Amino acid sequence: MGLSGILVYCHCGNHVALDDGAPWPDEVRLSDIEPQFVCQGCGARGADVRPDFERGNPKMAITGHRPESDER
């Protein structure tokens, strides 16, 4: 089944939502691919990679915003 999307965060604050985790097989852990990312903003190697559970709206997933109906 695999991931449908991932969020990639650099320590400098740059981030990106990738819609498809397809380049990697299902058995690859996110922590295994973190060192492969290079930030296009600062040039640092390595990133914090997370599953994108809010794939329907990547901008909301990146900011952590929840729809009003889900807020407590």
Biopython code that builds the backbone (N, CA, C, O; Angstrom):
import numpy as np
from Bio.PDB.StructureBuilder import StructureBuilder

atoms = [
    (1, "MET", "N", (0.832, -1.188, 0.000)),
    (1, "MET", "CA", (0.000, 0.000, 0.000)),
    (1, "MET", "C", (0.875, 1.249, 0.000)),
    (1, "MET", "O", (0.680, 2.105, -0.863)),
    (2, "GLY", "N", (1.813, 1.401, 0.904)),
    (2, "GLY", "CA", (2.743, 2.518, 0.894)),
    (2, "GLY", "C", (2.112, 3.834, 1.315)),
    (2, "GLY", "O", (0.928, 3.910, 1.643)),
    (3, "LEU", "N", (2.947, 4.871, 1.293)),
    (3, "LEU", "CA", (2.492, 6.202, 1.666)),
    (3, "LEU", "C", (1.821, 6.895, 0.490)),
    (3, "LEU", "O", (2.170, 6.663, -0.667)),
    (4, "SER", "N", (0.868, 7.735, 0.799)),
    (4, "SER", "CA", (0.253, 8.529, -0.259)),
    (4, "SER", "C", (0.881, 9.912, -0.319)),
    (4, "SER", "O", (0.699, 10.619, -1.310)),
    (5, "GLY", "N", (1.601, 10.312, 0.692)),
    (5, "GLY", "CA", (2.271, 11.605, 0.699)),
    (5, "GLY", "C", (3.177, 11.734, 1.904)),
    (5, "GLY", "O", (2.964, 11.084, 2.928)),
    (6, "ILE", "N", (4.206, 12.589, 1.775)),
    (6, "ILE", "CA", (5.106, 12.835, 2.899)),
    (6, "ILE", "C", (5.365, 14.336, 3.025)),
    (6, "ILE", "O", (5.254, 15.087, 2.056)),
    (7, "LEU", "N", (5.705, 14.746, 4.222)),
    (7, "LEU", "CA", (6.099, 16.109, 4.523)),
    (7, "LEU", "C", (7.581, 16.089, 4.860)),
    (7, "LEU", "O", (8.036, 15.251, 5.639)),
    (8, "VAL", "N", (8.332, 17.015, 4.272)),
    (8, "VAL", "CA", (9.781, 17.072, 4.479)),
    (8, "VAL", "C", (10.111, 18.435, 5.070)),
    (8, "VAL", "O", (9.801, 19.467, 4.475)),
    (9, "TYR", "N", (10.751, 18.437, 6.260)),
    (9, "TYR", "CA", (11.093, 19.671, 6.960)),
    (9, "TYR", "C", (12.598, 19.775, 7.141)),
    (9, "TYR", "O", (13.246, 18.806, 7.537)),
    (10, "CYS", "N", (13.164, 20.960, 6.851)),
    (10, "CYS", "CA", (14.573, 21.234, 7.114)),
    (10, "CYS", "C", (14.669, 21.992, 8.438)),
    (10, "CYS", "O", (13.711, 22.644, 8.854)),
    (11, "HIS", "N", (15.821, 21.907, 9.097)),
    (11, "HIS", "CA", (16.019, 22.616, 10.359)),
    (11, "HIS", "C", (15.965, 24.133, 10.182)),
    (11, "HIS", "O", (15.731, 24.855, 11.151)),
    (12, "CYS", "N", (16.181, 24.635, 8.943)),
    (12, "CYS", "CA", (16.174, 26.082, 8.689)),
    (12, "CYS", "C", (14.759, 26.641, 8.564)),
    (12, "CYS", "O", (14.577, 27.858, 8.527)),
    (13, "GLY", "N", (13.759, 25.769, 8.498)),
    (13, "GLY", "CA", (12.381, 26.217, 8.384)),
    (13, "GLY", "C", (11.752, 25.961, 7.029)),
    (13, "GLY", "O", (10.534, 26.072, 6.894)),
    (14, "ASN", "N", (12.540, 25.622, 6.023)),
    (14, "ASN", "CA", (11.977, 25.278, 4.716)),
    (14, "ASN", "C", (11.268, 23.937, 4.809)),
    (14, "ASN", "O", (11.673, 23.058, 5.571)),
    (15, "HIS", "N", (10.211, 23.788, 4.032)),
    (15, "HIS", "CA", (9.453, 22.541, 4.046)),
    (15, "HIS", "C", (8.766, 22.337, 2.707)),
    (15, "HIS", "O", (8.578, 23.277, 1.935)),
    (16, "VAL", "N", (8.399, 21.103, 2.452)),
    (16, "VAL", "CA", (7.706, 20.765, 1.220)),
    (16, "VAL", "C", (6.809, 19.555, 1.460)),
    (16, "VAL", "O", (7.132, 18.679, 2.262)),
    (17, "ALA", "N", (5.684, 19.517, 0.757)),
    (17, "ALA", "CA", (4.800, 18.357, 0.784)),
    (17, "ALA", "C", (4.970, 17.625, -0.537)),
    (17, "ALA", "O", (4.808, 18.218, -1.604)),
    (18, "LEU", "N", (5.295, 16.346, -0.472)),
    (18, "LEU", "CA", (5.414, 15.523, -1.671)),
    (18, "LEU", "C", (4.183, 14.644, -1.740)),
    (18, "LEU", "O", (3.875, 13.927, -0.789)),
    (19, "ASP", "N", (3.479, 14.692, -2.858)),
    (19, "ASP", "CA", (2.204, 13.997, -2.985)),
    (19, "ASP", "C", (2.306, 12.488, -3.029)),
    (19, "ASP", "O", (1.327, 11.796, -2.746)),
    (20, "ASP", "N", (3.456, 11.968, -3.372)),
    (20, "ASP", "CA", (3.531, 10.525, -3.562)),
    (20, "ASP", "C", (4.833, 9.976, -3.009)),
    (20, "ASP", "O", (5.909, 10.434, -3.395)),
    (21, "GLY", "N", (4.755, 9.011, -2.120)),
    (21, "GLY", "CA", (5.939, 8.366, -1.586)),
    (21, "GLY", "C", (6.431, 7.238, -2.464)),
    (21, "GLY", "O", (7.252, 6.429, -2.031)),
    (22, "ALA", "N", (5.944, 7.169, -3.694)),
    (22, "ALA", "CA", (6.210, 6.053, -4.600)),
    (22, "ALA", "C", (7.668, 5.766, -4.942)),
    (22, "ALA", "O", (7.981, 4.605, -5.208)),
    (23, "PRO", "N", (8.588, 6.742, -4.955)),
    (23, "PRO", "CA", (9.960, 6.400, -5.342)),
    (23, "PRO", "C", (10.612, 5.356, -4.425)),
    (23, "PRO", "O", (11.613, 4.745, -4.798)),
    (24, "TRP", "N", (10.060, 5.156, -3.255)),
    (24, "TRP", "CA", (10.639, 4.208, -2.310)),
    (24, "TRP", "C", (9.687, 3.036, -2.088)),
    (24, "TRP", "O", (8.473, 3.225, -2.024)),
    (25, "PRO", "N", (10.231, 1.835, -1.970)),
    (25, "PRO", "CA", (9.380, 0.667, -1.731)),
    (25, "PRO", "C", (8.717, 0.727, -0.348)),
    (25, "PRO", "O", (9.170, 1.453, 0.536)),
    (26, "ASP", "N", (7.660, -0.030, -0.180)),
    (26, "ASP", "CA", (6.890, -0.034, 1.066)),
    (26, "ASP", "C", (7.731, -0.347, 2.297)),
    (26, "ASP", "O", (7.447, 0.170, 3.378)),
    (27, "GLU", "N", (8.754, -1.177, 2.161)),
    (27, "GLU", "CA", (9.527, -1.595, 3.330)),
    (27, "GLU", "C", (10.542, -0.553, 3.809)),
    (27, "GLU", "O", (11.166, -0.747, 4.852)),
    (28, "VAL", "N", (10.720, 0.541, 3.073)),
    (28, "VAL", "CA", (11.665, 1.586, 3.471)),
    (28, "VAL", "C", (11.036, 2.440, 4.562)),
    (28, "VAL", "O", (9.903, 2.903, 4.428)),
    (29, "ARG", "N", (11.792, 2.648, 5.659)),
    (29, "ARG", "CA", (11.325, 3.507, 6.746)),
    (29, "ARG", "C", (11.634, 4.961, 6.416)),
    (29, "ARG", "O", (12.618, 5.249, 5.734)),
    (30, "LEU", "N", (10.806, 5.869, 6.892)),
    (30, "LEU", "CA", (11.042, 7.289, 6.641)),
    (30, "LEU", "C", (12.394, 7.728, 7.180)),
    (30, "LEU", "O", (13.069, 8.548, 6.558)),
    (31, "SER", "N", (12.796, 7.197, 8.319)),
    (31, "SER", "CA", (14.091, 7.566, 8.891)),
    (31, "SER", "C", (15.252, 7.123, 7.998)),
    (31, "SER", "O", (16.343, 7.685, 8.082)),
    (32, "ASP", "N", (15.026, 6.122, 7.149)),
    (32, "ASP", "CA", (16.072, 5.677, 6.223)),
    (32, "ASP", "C", (16.296, 6.663, 5.081)),
    (32, "ASP", "O", (17.402, 6.742, 4.546)),
    (33, "ILE", "N", (15.273, 7.408, 4.702)),
    (33, "ILE", "CA", (15.417, 8.324, 3.565)),
    (33, "ILE", "C", (15.731, 9.761, 3.994)),
    (33, "ILE", "O", (16.076, 10.588, 3.150)),
    (34, "GLU", "N", (15.619, 10.071, 5.285)),
    (34, "GLU", "CA", (15.879, 11.433, 5.757)),
    (34, "GLU", "C", (17.240, 11.980, 5.317)),
    (34, "GLU", "O", (17.301, 13.137, 4.901)),
    (35, "PRO", "N", (18.336, 11.211, 5.386)),
    (35, "PRO", "CA", (19.644, 11.750, 4.995)),
    (35, "PRO", "C", (19.770, 12.054, 3.502)),
    (35, "PRO", "O", (20.699, 12.756, 3.104)),
    (36, "GLN", "N", (18.870, 11.549, 2.673)),
    (36, "GLN", "CA", (18.959, 11.737, 1.230)),
    (36, "GLN", "C", (18.481, 13.109, 0.768)),
    (36, "GLN", "O", (18.795, 13.521, -0.348)),
    (37, "PHE", "N", (17.738, 13.815, 1.592)),
    (37, "PHE", "CA", (17.185, 15.103, 1.190)),
    (37, "PHE", "C", (18.203, 16.219, 1.370)),
    (37, "PHE", "O", (18.940, 16.246, 2.356)),
    (38, "VAL", "N", (18.240, 17.143, 0.406)),
    (38, "VAL", "CA", (19.091, 18.330, 0.464)),
    (38, "VAL", "C", (18.175, 19.541, 0.336)),
    (38, "VAL", "O", (17.415, 19.649, -0.626)),
    (39, "CYS", "N", (18.247, 20.453, 1.305)),
    (39, "CYS", "CA", (17.396, 21.645, 1.318)),
    (39, "CYS", "C", (17.795, 22.576, 0.173)),
    (39, "CYS", "O", (18.972, 22.897, 0.007)),
    (40, "GLN", "N", (16.817, 23.003, -0.605)),
    (40, "GLN", "CA", (17.093, 23.936, -1.691)),
    (40, "GLN", "C", (17.229, 25.366, -1.174)),
    (40, "GLN", "O", (17.649, 26.254, -1.915)),
    (41, "GLY", "N", (16.879, 25.592, 0.090)),
    (41, "GLY", "CA", (17.018, 26.924, 0.675)),
    (41, "GLY", "C", (18.387, 27.167, 1.277)),
    (41, "GLY", "O", (19.034, 28.169, 0.972)),
    (42, "CYS", "N", (18.832, 26.252, 2.134)),
    (42, "CYS", "CA", (20.103, 26.459, 2.843)),
    (42, "CYS", "C", (21.193, 25.481, 2.419)),
    (42, "CYS", "O", (22.358, 25.677, 2.766)),
    (43, "GLY", "N", (20.841, 24.437, 1.680)),
    (43, "GLY", "CA", (21.838, 23.469, 1.214)),
    (43, "GLY", "C", (22.182, 22.373, 2.200)),
    (43, "GLY", "O", (23.041, 21.535, 1.923)),
    (44, "ALA", "N", (21.521, 22.366, 3.355)),
    (44, "ALA", "CA", (21.805, 21.342, 4.367)),
    (44, "ALA", "C", (21.326, 19.974, 3.900)),
    (44, "ALA", "O", (20.302, 19.861, 3.228)),
    (45, "ARG", "N", (22.067, 18.947, 4.259)),
    (45, "ARG", "CA", (21.679, 17.574, 3.951)),
    (45, "ARG", "C", (20.957, 17.006, 5.166)),
    (45, "ARG", "O", (21.335, 17.255, 6.311)),
    (46, "GLY", "N", (19.915, 16.242, 4.888)),
    (46, "GLY", "CA", (19.130, 15.630, 5.957)),
    (46, "GLY", "C", (17.862, 16.430, 6.211)),
    (46, "GLY", "O", (17.833, 17.645, 6.015)),
    (47, "ALA", "N", (16.823, 15.746, 6.645)),
    (47, "ALA", "CA", (15.539, 16.400, 6.882)),
    (47, "ALA", "C", (14.715, 15.561, 7.845)),
    (47, "ALA", "O", (15.018, 14.397, 8.106)),
    (48, "ASP", "N", (13.683, 16.176, 8.356)),
    (48, "ASP", "CA", (12.701, 15.468, 9.168)),
    (48, "ASP", "C", (11.567, 15.102, 8.220)),
    (48, "ASP", "O", (10.899, 15.985, 7.682)),
    (49, "VAL", "N", (11.345, 13.811, 8.013)),
    (49, "VAL", "CA", (10.336, 13.336, 7.066)),
    (49, "VAL", "C", (9.196, 12.692, 7.842)),
    (49, "VAL", "O", (9.420, 11.819, 8.681)),
    (50, "ARG", "N", (7.984, 13.124, 7.561)),
    (50, "ARG", "CA", (6.785, 12.637, 8.263)),
    (50, "ARG", "C", (5.727, 12.196, 7.258)),
    (50, "ARG", "O", (5.689, 12.709, 6.140)),
    (51, "PRO", "N", (4.872, 11.259, 7.638)),
    (51, "PRO", "CA", (3.742, 10.919, 6.761)),
    (51, "PRO", "C", (2.790, 12.111, 6.687)),
    (51, "PRO", "O", (2.635, 12.846, 7.662)),
    (52, "ASP", "N", (2.165, 12.300, 5.550)),
    (52, "ASP", "CA", (1.215, 13.394, 5.358)),
    (52, "ASP", "C", (-0.201, 12.854, 5.523)),
    (52, "ASP", "O", (-0.794, 12.328, 4.582)),
    (53, "PHE", "N", (-0.731, 12.993, 6.738)),
    (53, "PHE", "CA", (-2.060, 12.484, 7.028)),
    (53, "PHE", "C", (-3.156, 13.408, 6.515)),
    (53, "PHE", "O", (-4.321, 13.015, 6.457)),
    (54, "GLU", "N", (-2.792, 14.644, 6.139)),
    (54, "GLU", "CA", (-3.744, 15.618, 5.620)),
    (54, "GLU", "C", (-3.520, 15.801, 4.124)),
    (54, "GLU", "O", (-3.560, 16.927, 3.628)),
    (55, "ARG", "N", (-3.289, 14.723, 3.408)),
    (55, "ARG", "CA", (-2.902, 14.776, 2.000)),
    (55, "ARG", "C", (-3.869, 15.575, 1.137)),
    (55, "ARG", "O", (-3.462, 16.123, 0.113)),
    (56, "GLY", "N", (-5.117, 15.653, 1.519)),
    (56, "GLY", "CA", (-6.079, 16.393, 0.725)),
    (56, "GLY", "C", (-5.770, 17.877, 0.634)),
    (56, "GLY", "O", (-6.207, 18.541, -0.306)),
    (57, "ASN", "N", (-5.018, 18.410, 1.600)),
    (57, "ASN", "CA", (-4.662, 19.827, 1.580)),
    (57, "ASN", "C", (-3.256, 19.981, 2.156)),
    (57, "ASN", "O", (-3.116, 20.240, 3.351)),
    (58, "PRO", "N", (-2.198, 19.828, 1.327)),
    (58, "PRO", "CA", (-0.825, 19.871, 1.819)),
    (58, "PRO", "C", (-0.471, 21.151, 2.563)),
    (58, "PRO", "O", (0.308, 21.103, 3.515)),
    (59, "LYS", "N", (-1.020, 22.296, 2.158)),
    (59, "LYS", "CA", (-0.698, 23.535, 2.856)),
    (59, "LYS", "C", (-1.190, 23.495, 4.300)),
    (59, "LYS", "O", (-0.489, 23.947, 5.206)),
    (60, "MET", "N", (-2.362, 22.970, 4.515)),
    (60, "MET", "CA", (-2.875, 22.839, 5.878)),
    (60, "MET", "C", (-2.054, 21.841, 6.679)),
    (60, "MET", "O", (-1.815, 22.056, 7.867)),
    (61, "ALA", "N", (-1.623, 20.764, 6.056)),
    (61, "ALA", "CA", (-0.832, 19.756, 6.754)),
    (61, "ALA", "C", (0.493, 20.339, 7.205)),
    (61, "ALA", "O", (0.955, 20.052, 8.310)),
    (62, "ILE", "N", (1.107, 21.154, 6.365)),
    (62, "ILE", "CA", (2.403, 21.742, 6.715)),
    (62, "ILE", "C", (2.268, 22.704, 7.879)),
    (62, "ILE", "O", (3.125, 22.711, 8.763)),
    (63, "THR", "N", (1.219, 23.518, 7.911)),
    (63, "THR", "CA", (1.068, 24.502, 8.976)),
    (63, "THR", "C", (0.477, 23.894, 10.241)),
    (63, "THR", "O", (0.508, 24.512, 11.305)),
    (64, "GLY", "N", (-0.059, 22.685, 10.122)),
    (64, "GLY", "CA", (-0.659, 22.047, 11.277)),
    (64, "GLY", "C", (-2.070, 22.540, 11.561)),
    (64, "GLY", "O", (-2.633, 22.208, 12.604)),
    (65, "HIS", "N", (-2.653, 23.320, 10.666)),
    (65, "HIS", "CA", (-4.003, 23.846, 10.846)),
    (65, "HIS", "C", (-5.026, 22.737, 10.738)),
    (65, "HIS", "O", (-4.947, 21.889, 9.849)),
    (66, "ARG", "N", (-5.977, 22.746, 11.638)),
    (66, "ARG", "CA", (-7.063, 21.779, 11.570)),
    (66, "ARG", "C", (-8.352, 22.509, 11.214)),
    (66, "ARG", "O", (-8.551, 23.646, 11.642)),
    (67, "PRO", "N", (-9.219, 21.885, 10.446)),
    (67, "PRO", "CA", (-10.519, 22.489, 10.162)),
    (67, "PRO", "C", (-11.251, 22.804, 11.470)),
    (67, "PRO", "O", (-11.064, 22.102, 12.464)),
    (68, "GLU", "N", (-12.076, 23.847, 11.477)),
    (68, "GLU", "CA", (-12.770, 24.265, 12.687)),
    (68, "GLU", "C", (-13.530, 23.141, 13.356)),
    (68, "GLU", "O", (-13.592, 23.093, 14.584)),
    (69, "SER", "N", (-14.111, 22.238, 12.588)),
    (69, "SER", "CA", (-14.893, 21.146, 13.166)),
    (69, "SER", "C", (-14.031, 20.201, 13.979)),
    (69, "SER", "O", (-14.551, 19.489, 14.838)),
    (70, "ASP", "N", (-12.709, 20.171, 13.730)),
    (70, "ASP", "CA", (-11.815, 19.277, 14.468)),
    (70, "ASP", "C", (-11.146, 19.954, 15.645)),
    (70, "ASP", "O", (-10.568, 19.272, 16.492)),
    (71, "GLU", "N", (-11.208, 21.301, 15.729)),
    (71, "GLU", "CA", (-10.534, 22.008, 16.819)),
    (71, "GLU", "C", (-11.279, 21.814, 18.121)),
    (71, "GLU", "O", (-12.500, 21.664, 18.145)),
    (72, "ARG", "N", (-10.520, 21.820, 19.200)),
    (72, "ARG", "CA", (-11.141, 21.607, 20.521)),
    (72, "ARG", "C", (-11.177, 22.881, 21.295)),
    (72, "ARG", "O", (-11.661, 22.903, 22.427)),
]
sb = StructureBuilder()
sb.init_structure("model")
sb.init_model(0)
sb.init_chain("A")
sb.init_seg("    ")
for serial, (resi, resn, name, xyz) in enumerate(atoms, 1):
    if name == "N":
        sb.init_residue(resn, " ", resi, " ")
    sb.init_atom(name, np.array(xyz, "f"), 0.0, 1.0, " ", f" {name:<3s}", serial, name[0])
structure = sb.get_structure()
